[in-house]
Amino acid sequence: MTDMRRITDPAVLKGLAQPIRQKLYRLLVQSGPATGATLARRLGTDPGQTSYHLRELAKAGFVEDAPELARDRRERWWRAVPGPTGWSSADFPTPEGQAITSAVKAQLVLDEFERVRRYEQTRDTWSEQWQAAAMSSDSFLRLTAAELAELTGELHELVVRWKDRGRAAAASADATTAGAGDGREHVFLFFHAFPERP
């Protein structure tokens, strides 16, 4: 497993505070390299605006040029910088840092729930097998902070194991058949675990 790049600089994290940038970064992570024009079409954004946001993501170290993919000098390809990225609001104690982490997290949460809503609205377009495999769950536990940290650590290890399994399958597949006929789809998994006082 690749070491996680931990973000502790507010200026770097600010690169993800904009909704279009989060979506661009997610598309590049999920779908692989693409041109700015392709990304603009997928997001329904202005190509010039999309290029600007890609350059800002590159300044923050989230994406990079992929010049070897260009067919001519006018075509510019982008890819996500390889490897996982993480951050913690505890690493941003200043008022400015807290404002940035709050903005980034709020946008991430909005996007996560929008994606769940979109799935629920289009659920019947998926096969019965996929509908049966998808799930939603919530639980109410009584834990200490240390126990919650242990639980989330175990869940993270489990997710990484399944992520690695998907990557290994993609790497072993022939380039002409990867994703075509192997039954794999992109799967969005997210969970939240936090204390609350009902």
N, CA and C of each residue as an Amber inpcrd file, in Angstrom:
protein
   594
   0.8380000  -1.1820000   0.0000000   0.0000000   0.0000000   0.0000000
   0.8800000   1.2410000   0.0000000   0.5080000   2.2580000  -0.7870000
   1.2490000   3.5110000  -0.8680000   1.0320000   4.3120000   0.4050000
   2.0950000   4.9830000   0.8820000   1.9580000   5.8390000   2.0500000
   1.0010000   6.9790000   1.7410000   0.2110000   7.3520000   2.7620000
  -0.7370000   8.4410000   2.5830000  -0.0260000   9.7880000   2.6410000
  -0.3710000  10.6600000   1.7350000   0.1040000  12.0440000   1.7750000
  -0.8020000  12.8030000   2.7350000  -0.2450000  13.2520000   3.8360000
  -1.0420000  13.9490000   4.8450000  -0.9180000  15.4500000   4.6250000
  -2.0270000  16.1130000   4.4520000  -2.0390000  17.5550000   4.2030000
  -2.1090000  18.2880000   5.5320000  -1.1590000  19.2050000   5.7480000
  -1.1360000  20.0170000   6.9690000  -1.0360000  21.5070000   6.6480000
  -0.9220000  21.8490000   5.3740000  -0.7960000  23.2430000   4.9460000
  -2.1740000  23.7630000   4.5160000  -2.6900000  24.8110000   5.1760000
  -4.0140000  25.3350000   4.8080000  -4.1030000  25.7600000   3.3440000
  -3.0110000  26.3070000   2.7910000  -3.0310000  26.7440000   1.3910000
  -3.2400000  25.5600000   0.4490000  -2.6900000  24.3930000   0.7950000
  -2.8630000  23.1930000  -0.0330000  -4.2980000  22.6860000   0.0890000
  -4.7990000  22.5980000   1.3170000  -6.1650000  22.1110000   1.5140000
  -7.1790000  23.0340000   0.8520000  -6.8760000  24.3250000   0.8330000
  -7.7770000  25.2970000   0.2140000  -8.0140000  24.9670000  -1.2510000
  -7.0540000  24.2600000  -1.8710000  -7.2270000  23.8350000  -3.2570000
  -8.4380000  22.9490000  -3.4720000  -8.9020000  22.2910000  -2.4040000
 -10.0810000  21.4200000  -2.5080000 -11.3540000  22.0720000  -1.9780000
 -11.2840000  23.3360000  -1.5800000 -12.4440000  23.9870000  -0.9630000
 -13.5140000  24.3710000  -1.9750000 -13.2180000  24.2920000  -3.2410000
 -14.1490000  24.7000000  -4.2890000 -14.8620000  23.4570000  -4.8460000
 -16.1980000  23.4980000  -4.9600000 -16.9610000  22.3040000  -5.3850000
 -16.5330000  21.7230000  -6.7300000 -16.2720000  22.5610000  -7.7300000
 -15.8850000  22.0390000  -9.0440000 -14.5450000  21.3170000  -8.9360000
 -13.6240000  21.8560000  -8.1270000 -12.3130000  21.2040000  -7.9710000
 -12.4650000  19.8410000  -7.3210000 -13.3290000  19.7340000  -6.3340000
 -13.5490000  18.4240000  -5.7100000 -14.0750000  17.4300000  -6.7300000
 -14.9990000  17.8680000  -7.5730000 -15.5720000  16.9580000  -8.5720000
 -14.5440000  16.5700000  -9.6330000 -13.7260000  17.5430000 -10.0540000
 -12.6720000  17.2370000 -11.0250000 -11.6930000  16.2170000 -10.4570000
 -11.2650000  16.4540000  -9.2370000 -10.3140000  15.5450000  -8.5920000
 -10.9230000  14.1500000  -8.4620000 -12.1730000  14.0800000  -8.0270000
 -12.8350000  12.7840000  -7.8790000 -12.9280000  12.0540000  -9.2120000
 -13.2930000  12.7720000 -10.2800000 -13.3910000  12.1350000 -11.5950000
 -12.0470000  11.5740000 -12.0400000 -10.9760000  12.3250000 -11.8170000
  -9.6500000  11.8490000 -12.2280000  -9.2050000  10.6490000 -11.3900000
  -9.5280000  10.6530000 -10.1060000  -9.1870000   9.5110000  -9.2500000
  -9.9920000   8.2880000  -9.6750000 -11.2740000   8.4920000  -9.9190000
 -12.1780000   7.3750000 -10.2100000 -12.0230000   6.8430000 -11.6300000
 -11.9110000   7.7310000 -12.6050000 -11.9560000   7.3100000 -13.9990000
 -10.6200000   7.3500000 -14.7170000  -9.6060000   7.9130000 -14.0980000
  -8.3030000   7.9640000 -14.7360000  -8.0900000   9.2470000 -15.5200000
  -6.9540000   9.3410000 -16.2190000  -6.5930000  10.5690000 -16.9320000
  -7.6450000  10.9970000 -17.9490000  -7.7280000  12.3150000 -18.1550000
  -8.6850000  12.8780000 -19.1130000  -8.2070000  14.2570000 -19.5290000
  -8.7370000  14.7310000 -20.6290000  -8.4430000  16.0930000 -21.0590000
  -9.3790000  17.0480000 -20.3230000  -8.9770000  18.3060000 -20.2870000
  -9.8380000  19.3150000 -19.6900000 -11.1750000  19.4040000 -20.4030000
 -11.1670000  19.2650000 -21.7380000 -12.4100000  19.3310000 -22.5150000
 -13.3490000  18.1860000 -22.1430000 -12.7930000  16.9880000 -21.9860000
 -13.6130000  15.8330000 -21.5940000 -14.2110000  16.0460000 -20.2150000
 -13.4070000  16.5310000 -19.2780000 -13.8940000  16.7810000 -17.9200000
 -14.9650000  17.8560000 -17.9140000 -14.7830000  18.9080000 -18.7190000
 -15.7820000  19.9800000 -18.7990000 -17.1110000  19.4330000 -19.3110000
 -17.0600000  18.5580000 -20.3260000 -18.2960000  17.9530000 -20.8470000
 -18.9820000  17.1080000 -19.7800000 -18.1960000  16.3220000 -19.0540000
 -18.7820000  15.4340000 -18.0370000 -19.4270000  16.2220000 -16.8990000
 -18.8260000  17.3610000 -16.5540000 -19.3680000  18.1590000 -15.4460000
 -20.3440000  19.2330000 -15.9090000 -20.3910000  19.4700000 -17.2120000
 -21.2590000  20.5300000 -17.7230000 -20.7420000  21.9150000 -17.3560000
 -19.4120000  22.0630000 -17.3270000 -18.8070000  23.3370000 -16.9700000
 -18.1250000  23.9540000 -18.1900000 -17.8460000  25.2380000 -18.1060000
 -17.1510000  25.9570000 -19.1610000 -15.7180000  25.4410000 -19.2690000
 -15.2190000  25.1490000 -20.4850000 -13.8600000  24.6280000 -20.6250000
 -12.7810000  25.5400000 -20.0210000 -12.9280000  26.8440000 -20.1880000
 -11.9520000  27.7710000 -19.6200000 -11.9490000  27.7160000 -18.0980000
 -13.1380000  27.6700000 -17.5230000 -13.2770000  27.5650000 -16.0710000
 -12.6920000  26.2430000 -15.5740000 -12.9470000  25.1800000 -16.3160000
 -12.4320000  23.8640000 -15.9520000 -10.9040000  23.8550000 -15.9650000
 -10.3170000  24.4460000 -17.0130000  -8.8480000  24.5220000 -17.0950000
  -8.2690000  25.3060000 -15.9210000  -8.9270000  26.3920000 -15.5550000
  -8.4700000  27.1890000 -14.4130000  -8.4500000  26.3350000 -13.1430000
  -9.5360000  25.6050000 -12.8910000  -9.6220000  24.7950000 -11.6750000
  -8.6080000  23.6480000 -11.7000000  -8.3410000  23.0920000 -12.8680000
  -7.3160000  22.0480000 -12.9770000  -5.9340000  22.6100000 -12.6490000
  -5.6520000  23.8070000 -13.1260000  -4.3580000  24.4310000 -12.8120000
  -4.2300000  24.7000000 -11.3150000  -5.3310000  25.1150000 -10.6850000
  -5.3130000  25.3540000  -9.2330000  -5.0960000  24.0460000  -8.4680000
  -5.7180000  22.9710000  -8.9260000  -5.5070000  21.6590000  -8.3080000
  -4.0560000  21.2150000  -8.4830000  -3.4750000  21.5260000  -9.6290000
  -2.0740000  21.1710000  -9.8750000  -1.1500000  21.9640000  -8.9460000
  -1.4280000  23.2410000  -8.7430000  -0.6190000  24.0600000  -7.8290000
  -0.6310000  23.4730000  -6.4200000  -1.7760000  22.9160000  -6.0280000
  -1.9110000  22.3330000  -4.6940000  -1.3950000  20.8940000  -4.6340000
  -0.9850000  20.3400000  -5.7760000  -0.4050000  19.0020000  -5.7850000
  -1.4070000  17.8630000  -5.8400000  -2.6460000  18.1360000  -6.2640000
  -3.6500000  17.0790000  -6.3510000  -3.6970000  16.4280000  -7.7270000
  -3.3910000  17.2020000  -8.7800000  -3.3760000  16.6600000 -10.1370000
  -2.0770000  17.0760000 -10.8130000  -1.7930000  16.4160000 -11.9420000
  -0.5840000  16.7410000 -12.6990000  -0.8440000  16.5270000 -14.1780000
  -0.0040000  17.1670000 -14.9930000  -0.0710000  16.9680000 -16.4350000
   0.2830000  15.5270000 -16.7750000  -0.3310000  15.0320000 -17.8550000
   0.0210000  13.7220000 -18.3950000   0.3490000  13.9250000 -19.8760000
   1.4860000  14.6040000 -20.1810000   1.7920000  14.9810000 -21.5650000
   1.9880000  13.8010000 -22.5060000   2.3560000  12.6400000 -21.9720000
   2.5820000  11.4740000 -22.8380000   1.2850000  10.9730000 -23.4830000
   0.1310000  11.4120000 -22.9890000  -1.1530000  10.9790000 -23.5460000
  -1.6560000  11.8940000 -24.6610000  -1.0700000  13.0700000 -24.7940000
  -1.5280000  14.0380000 -25.7890000  -1.1910000  13.5760000 -27.2030000
  -2.1460000  13.7430000 -28.1140000  -1.9340000  13.3840000 -29.5160000
  -1.3340000  14.5380000 -30.3140000  -1.5050000  15.7620000 -29.7990000
  -0.8930000  16.9250000 -30.4400000  -0.6250000  17.9840000 -29.3710000
  -0.0070000  19.0780000 -29.7720000   0.4180000  20.0940000 -28.8110000
  -0.7460000  20.8660000 -28.1950000  -1.9160000  20.8360000 -28.8420000
  -3.0750000  21.5720000 -28.3000000  -3.7920000  20.7790000 -27.2100000
  -3.6130000  19.4720000 -27.1980000  -4.3440000  18.6030000 -26.2710000
  -3.5950000  18.5120000 -24.9370000  -4.3020000  18.7750000 -23.8450000
  -3.6800000  18.7100000 -22.5190000  -4.4190000  17.6960000 -21.6570000
  -3.6930000  16.6750000 -21.2370000  -4.2590000  15.6220000 -20.3960000
  -3.8630000  15.8570000 -18.9440000  -4.7480000  15.4410000 -18.0500000
  -4.5260000  15.5650000 -16.6110000  -4.7510000  14.2190000 -15.9470000
  -4.0640000  13.9980000 -14.8460000  -4.3030000  12.8000000 -14.0280000
  -4.1840000  13.2010000 -12.5610000  -4.8270000  12.4150000 -11.7010000
  -4.6780000  12.6160000 -10.2540000  -3.2790000  12.1690000  -9.8550000
  -2.6740000  12.8930000  -8.9360000  -1.3750000  12.4760000  -8.4100000
  -1.6020000  11.1460000  -7.6950000  -0.8210000  10.1230000  -8.0110000
  -1.0540000   8.7940000  -7.4330000  -0.9060000   8.7830000  -5.9100000
  -1.6540000   7.8800000  -5.2900000  -1.5510000   7.6760000  -3.8500000
  -2.6750000   8.3530000  -3.0780000  -2.9640000   7.8030000  -1.8990000
  -4.0390000   8.3640000  -1.0770000  -3.6290000   9.6780000  -0.4190000
  -4.6270000  10.5070000  -0.1570000  -4.4350000  11.8040000   0.4820000
  -5.3630000  11.8860000   1.6860000  -4.8760000  12.4500000   2.7880000
  -5.7190000  12.6060000   3.9670000  -5.3780000  13.8720000   4.7230000
  -6.2890000  14.2760000   5.5780000  -6.0820000  15.4510000   6.4250000
  -6.9750000  15.3490000   7.6440000  -6.6160000  16.0860000   8.6740000
  -7.4010000  16.1150000   9.9100000  -7.5740000  17.5640000  10.3410000
  -8.7610000  17.9010000  10.7730000  -9.0030000  19.2780000  11.2240000
  -8.1220000  19.6300000  12.4200000  -7.6540000  18.6280000  13.1640000
  -6.7640000  18.8780000  14.3040000  -5.4360000  19.4950000  13.8660000
  -5.0600000  19.2940000  12.6040000  -3.8100000  19.8470000  12.0810000
  -3.9400000  21.2970000  11.6300000  -5.1210000  21.8830000  11.7840000
  -5.3740000  23.2520000  11.3370000  -5.9900000  24.0610000  12.4880000
  -5.1850000  24.3760000  13.5150000  -5.7310000  24.9950000  14.7210000
  -6.0760000  26.4910000  14.5990000  -5.5530000  27.1740000  13.5850000
  -5.8110000  28.6120000  13.4680000  -7.2400000  28.8550000  12.9960000
  -7.7890000  30.0410000  13.2500000  -9.1390000  30.3400000  12.7500000
  -9.2500000  30.1840000  11.2260000  -8.2090000  30.6020000  10.4840000
  -8.2270000  30.4580000   9.0310000  -8.2330000  28.9730000   8.6500000
  -7.3870000  28.1950000   9.3320000  -7.3240000  26.7650000   9.0590000
  -8.6440000  26.0750000   9.3570000  -9.2800000  26.4320000  10.4590000
 -10.5720000  25.8380000  10.8170000 -11.6450000  26.2120000   9.7970000
 -11.5950000  27.4540000   9.2990000 -12.5750000  27.8760000   8.2870000
 -12.3950000  27.0620000   7.0020000 -11.1470000  26.8250000   6.6200000
 -10.8830000  26.0540000   5.4010000 -11.3310000  24.6040000   5.5780000
 -10.9720000  23.9850000   6.7190000 -11.3750000  22.5860000   6.9200000
 -12.8920000  22.4550000   6.9710000 -13.5590000  23.4310000   7.5920000
 -15.0310000  23.3910000   7.6440000 -15.6340000  23.4880000   6.2570000
 -15.0750000  24.3780000   5.4210000 -15.6000000  24.5430000   4.0600000
 -15.3780000  23.2890000   3.2290000 -14.1740000  22.7060000   3.3190000
 -13.8700000  21.5010000   2.5440000 -14.7610000  20.3500000   2.9980000
 -14.8640000  20.1490000   4.2990000 -15.6640000  19.0310000   4.8190000
 -17.1420000  19.2000000   4.4840000 -17.6490000  20.4250000   4.6160000
 -19.0610000  20.6650000   4.2980000 -19.3430000  20.3280000   2.8390000
 -18.4440000  20.7130000   1.9430000 -18.6410000  20.4250000   0.5240000
 -18.5470000  18.9320000   0.2450000 -17.6060000  18.2460000   0.9070000
 -17.4860000  16.7960000   0.7410000 -18.7600000  16.0820000   1.1760000
 -19.3030000  16.4780000   2.3250000 -20.5230000  15.8450000   2.8380000
 -21.7030000  16.1040000   1.9060000 -21.8320000  17.3370000   1.4140000
 -22.9080000  17.6420000   0.4620000 -22.8050000  16.7580000  -0.7690000
 -21.5860000  16.6070000  -1.2810000 -21.3700000  15.7920000  -2.4670000
 -21.7000000  14.3190000  -2.1920000 -21.2850000  13.8150000  -1.0270000
 -21.5690000  12.4180000  -0.6850000 -23.0680000  12.1430000  -0.6680000
 -23.8240000  13.0130000  -0.0190000 -25.2590000  12.7710000   0.0700000
 -25.9730000  13.0320000  -1.2510000 -25.4390000  13.9180000  -2.0670000
 -25.9950000  14.1160000  -3.4070000 -25.8140000  12.8530000  -4.2450000
 -24.6820000  12.1960000  -4.0800000 -24.4340000  10.9680000  -4.8270000
 -25.3570000   9.8410000  -4.3610000 -25.6340000   9.7600000  -3.0600000
 -26.5920000   8.7730000  -2.5580000 -27.9830000   9.0630000  -3.1210000
 -28.3770000  10.3440000  -3.1120000 -29.6850000  10.7270000  -3.6380000
 -29.8110000  10.3420000  -5.1150000 -28.7330000  10.5910000  -5.8850000
 -28.7460000  10.2660000  -7.3130000 -28.9160000   8.7590000  -7.5170000
 -28.2190000   7.9570000  -6.6920000 -28.3780000   6.5010000  -6.8140000
 -29.8200000   6.1000000  -6.5210000 -30.3870000   6.6250000  -5.4460000
 -31.7520000   6.2450000  -5.0730000 -32.7560000   6.6350000  -6.1560000
 -32.5130000   7.7570000  -6.8340000 -33.4120000   8.1830000  -7.9020000
 -33.2850000   7.3170000  -9.1510000 -32.1440000   6.6590000  -9.3210000
 -31.9160000   5.8460000 -10.5250000 -31.7690000   4.3690000 -10.1930000
 -32.1420000   3.9840000  -8.9840000 -31.9600000   2.6060000  -8.5280000
 -32.5260000   1.5840000  -9.5070000 -33.7060000   1.8520000 -10.0590000
 -34.3400000   0.8640000 -10.9340000 -33.6610000   0.7170000 -12.2920000
 -32.6610000   1.5470000 -12.5850000 -31.9080000   1.3790000 -13.8340000
 -30.7980000   0.3350000 -13.6760000 -30.5400000  -0.0930000 -12.4290000
 -29.5170000  -1.1030000 -12.1560000 -30.1720000  -2.4780000 -12.1000000
 -29.3960000  -3.5040000 -12.3730000 -29.9220000  -4.8730000 -12.3360000
 -30.3280000  -5.2320000 -10.9050000 -31.1430000  -6.2590000 -10.7930000
 -31.5600000  -6.7280000  -9.4600000 -30.3520000  -7.1400000  -8.6390000
 -29.3510000  -7.7240000  -9.2970000 -28.1420000  -8.1520000  -8.5890000
 -27.4340000  -6.9550000  -7.9500000 -27.2930000  -5.8580000  -8.7090000
 -26.6520000  -4.6660000  -8.1480000 -27.5150000  -4.0190000  -7.0710000
 -28.8160000  -4.0050000  -7.2780000 -29.7020000  -3.4200000  -6.2630000
 -29.6260000  -4.2050000  -4.9560000 -29.5280000  -5.5390000  -5.0550000
 -29.4380000  -6.3700000  -3.8540000 -28.0840000  -6.1950000  -3.1590000
 -27.0380000  -5.9180000  -3.9390000 -25.6980000  -5.7700000  -3.3620000
 -25.5180000  -4.4260000  -2.6650000 -26.2050000  -3.3890000  -3.1570000
 -26.0910000  -2.0630000  -2.5450000 -26.7340000  -2.0890000  -1.1590000
 -26.2330000  -1.2650000  -0.2630000 -26.8030000  -1.2720000   1.0850000
 -26.7040000   0.0930000   1.7420000 -27.4610000   0.2310000   2.7760000
 -27.4340000   1.4170000   3.6130000 -27.6590000   0.9340000   5.0300000
 -26.9170000   1.4620000   5.9660000 -27.0380000   0.9770000   7.3400000
 -26.6610000   2.0700000   8.3160000 -27.2970000   2.0510000   9.4500000
 -26.8350000   2.8970000  10.5430000 -26.9070000   2.1030000  11.8360000
 -26.0520000   2.4640000  12.7610000 -25.9550000   1.7440000  14.0270000
 -25.7680000   2.7420000  15.1570000 -26.2140000   2.3700000  16.3270000
 -26.0360000   3.1970000  17.5120000 -25.2340000   2.3860000  18.5230000
 -24.0080000   2.7940000  18.7720000 -23.0800000   2.0530000  19.6230000
 -22.7480000   2.8700000  20.8670000 -22.2850000   2.1890000  21.9070000
 -21.7610000   2.8650000  23.1050000 -20.2820000   2.5110000  23.1890000
 -19.4090000   3.4710000  22.8610000 -17.9820000   3.2260000  22.7860000
 -17.1990000   4.3370000  23.4730000 -15.9600000   4.0310000  23.8170000
 -15.0350000   5.0760000  24.2470000 -14.3860000   5.6560000  22.9920000
 -13.6950000   6.7760000  23.1340000 -12.9950000   7.3670000  21.9950000
 -11.9500000   6.3850000  21.4490000 -11.2560000   5.6790000  22.3360000
 -10.2460000   4.7110000  21.8970000 -10.9000000   3.5620000  21.1240000
 -12.0680000   3.1090000  21.5760000 -12.7620000   2.0250000  20.8760000
 -13.2430000   2.4830000  19.4980000 -13.7380000   3.7220000  19.4220000
 -14.1680000   4.2370000  18.1240000 -12.9790000   4.3370000  17.1740000
 -11.8370000   4.7780000  17.6780000 -10.6260000   4.8500000  16.8440000
 -10.2280000   3.4640000  16.3640000 -10.3440000   2.4590000  17.2300000
 -10.0170000   1.0880000  16.8320000 -10.9870000   0.5820000  15.7740000
 -12.2730000   0.8580000  15.9560000 -13.2900000   0.4450000  14.9910000
 -13.0390000   1.0880000  13.6300000 -12.8130000   2.3990000  13.6010000
 -12.5950000   3.0630000  12.3180000 -11.2940000   2.5940000  11.6670000
 -10.2870000   2.2850000  12.4720000  -9.0450000   1.7400000  11.9220000
  -9.2750000   0.3990000  11.2390000 -10.0650000  -0.4720000  11.8810000
 -10.3730000  -1.7810000  11.2860000 -11.1750000  -1.6170000   9.9960000
 -12.1480000  -0.7060000  10.0110000 -12.9480000  -0.4720000   8.8090000
 -12.0790000   0.0550000   7.6730000 -11.1500000   0.9480000   8.0040000
 -10.2620000   1.4970000   6.9860000  -9.3940000   0.3930000   6.3760000
  -8.8480000  -0.4860000   7.2130000  -8.0420000  -1.6050000   6.7050000
  -8.8590000  -2.4860000   5.7650000 -10.1100000  -2.7250000   6.1230000
 -10.9880000  -3.5510000   5.2970000 -11.2370000  -2.8880000   3.9440000
 -11.5110000  -1.5910000   3.9490000 -11.7570000  -0.8590000   2.7030000
 -10.5050000  -0.8760000   1.8240000  -9.3400000  -0.6620000   2.4210000
  -8.0890000  -0.6630000   1.6610000  -7.8660000  -2.0360000   1.0280000
  -8.1660000  -3.1010000   1.7730000  -7.9940000  -4.4540000   1.2250000
  -8.8580000  -4.6500000  -0.0260000 -10.1110000  -4.2060000   0.0170000
 -11.0020000  -4.3550000  -1.1330000 -10.6080000  -3.4150000  -2.2660000
 -10.1020000  -2.2310000  -1.9300000  -9.6210000  -1.3110000  -2.9630000
  -8.4400000  -1.9280000  -3.6970000  -7.5100000  -2.5140000  -2.9410000
  -6.3470000  -3.1720000  -3.5420000  -6.7760000  -4.3470000  -4.4330000
  -7.8080000  -5.0610000  -4.0220000  -8.3080000  -6.1840000  -4.8110000
  -8.8210000  -5.7010000  -6.1760000  -9.5570000  -4.6070000  -6.1770000
 -10.0570000  -4.0490000  -7.4350000  -8.9380000  -3.5550000  -8.3240000
  -7.9370000  -2.9150000  -7.7080000  -6.7920000  -2.4210000  -8.4860000
  -6.0060000  -3.5790000  -9.0930000  -5.8290000  -4.6440000  -8.3220000
  -5.0860000  -5.8020000  -8.8260000  -5.8180000  -6.4360000 -10.0050000
  -7.1380000  -6.5060000  -9.9160000  -7.9180000  -7.0810000 -11.0210000
  -7.7880000  -6.2090000 -12.2620000  -7.8270000  -4.8890000 -12.0720000
  -7.6950000  -3.9800000 -13.2180000  -6.3060000  -4.0840000 -13.8290000
  -5.2870000  -4.2130000 -12.9920000  -3.9080000  -4.2920000 -13.4890000
  -3.6560000  -5.5830000 -14.2500000  -4.3200000  -6.6780000 -13.8480000
  -4.0750000  -7.9590000 -14.5110000  -4.9160000  -8.1310000 -15.7680000
  -5.9490000  -7.2940000 -15.9110000  -6.8000000  -7.4010000 -17.1000000
  -6.0810000  -6.8140000 -18.3100000  -6.3340000  -7.3910000 -19.4450000
  -5.7720000  -6.8550000 -20.6890000  -6.3760000  -5.4750000 -20.9260000
  -5.5980000  -4.5410000 -21.4310000  -6.0480000  -3.1670000 -21.6280000
  -7.2920000  -3.0880000 -22.5030000  -7.4620000  -4.0090000 -23.4220000
  -8.6260000  -3.9500000 -24.3100000  -9.8840000  -4.5050000 -23.6550000
  -9.7360000  -5.2790000 -22.5800000 -10.9140000  -5.8610000 -21.9380000
 -11.1620000  -5.3090000 -20.5470000 -10.2570000  -4.4570000 -20.0350000
 -10.4230000  -3.9320000 -18.6770000 -11.7440000  -3.1890000 -18.5770000
 -12.5680000  -3.5940000 -17.6370000 -13.8410000  -2.9410000 -17.4010000
 -14.9390000  -3.3740000 -18.3570000 -14.6200000  -4.1220000 -19.3870000
 -15.6310000  -4.5450000 -20.3500000 -15.9130000  -6.0210000 -20.1560000
 -17.0200000  -6.3360000 -19.5280000 -17.4180000  -7.7160000 -19.3840000
 -16.9220000  -8.4080000 -18.1290000 -16.1430000  -7.7280000 -17.3010000
 -15.6800000  -8.3950000 -16.0830000 -16.6620000  -8.2020000 -14.9280000
 -17.7410000  -7.4710000 -15.1800000 -18.7780000  -7.2930000 -14.1590000
 -18.4870000  -6.2050000 -13.1450000 -17.3640000  -5.5380000 -13.2690000
 -17.0080000  -4.4990000 -12.2990000 -17.6380000  -3.1610000 -12.6670000
 -18.0750000  -2.4420000 -11.6470000 -18.5670000  -1.0730000 -11.7660000
 -17.8400000  -0.2500000 -10.7190000 -17.8430000   1.0500000 -10.8960000
 -17.3360000   1.9150000  -9.8300000 -18.3220000   1.8270000  -8.6710000
 -17.8240000   1.6450000  -7.4640000 -18.6700000   1.5690000  -6.2670000
 -18.2520000   2.6830000  -5.3230000 -19.2170000   3.4740000  -4.8980000
 -18.9540000   4.5570000  -3.9640000 -19.3260000   4.0730000  -2.5670000
 -18.3550000   4.0600000  -1.6740000 -18.5730000   3.6260000  -0.2940000
 -18.1780000   4.7640000   0.6300000 -19.0750000   5.1360000   1.5090000
 -18.6930000   6.1070000   2.5240000 -19.4520000   5.8120000   3.7980000
 -18.8170000   6.1210000   4.8960000 -19.4880000   5.9900000   6.1780000
 -18.9940000   7.1000000   7.0810000 -19.7970000   7.4200000   8.0370000
 -19.4400000   8.4380000   9.0160000 -19.5470000   7.7960000  10.3850000
 -18.6050000   8.0530000  11.2260000 -18.6580000   7.5470000  12.6030000
 -18.2270000   8.6740000  13.5200000 -19.1190000   9.1030000  14.3850000
 -18.8170000  10.2480000  15.2380000 -19.6720000  10.1870000  16.5060000
 -19.2120000  10.8420000  17.5620000 -20.0050000  10.8490000  18.7930000
 -21.1930000  11.7930000  18.6680000 -22.2740000  11.4800000  19.3540000
 -23.4040000  12.3910000  19.4100000 -24.1010000  12.2290000  20.7510000
 -24.7530000  13.2750000  21.1490000 -25.5280000  13.2300000  22.3900000
 -26.9960000  13.4210000  22.0400000 -27.7360000  12.3090000  21.9590000
 -29.1680000  12.4200000  21.5760000 -29.9550000  13.2740000  22.5580000
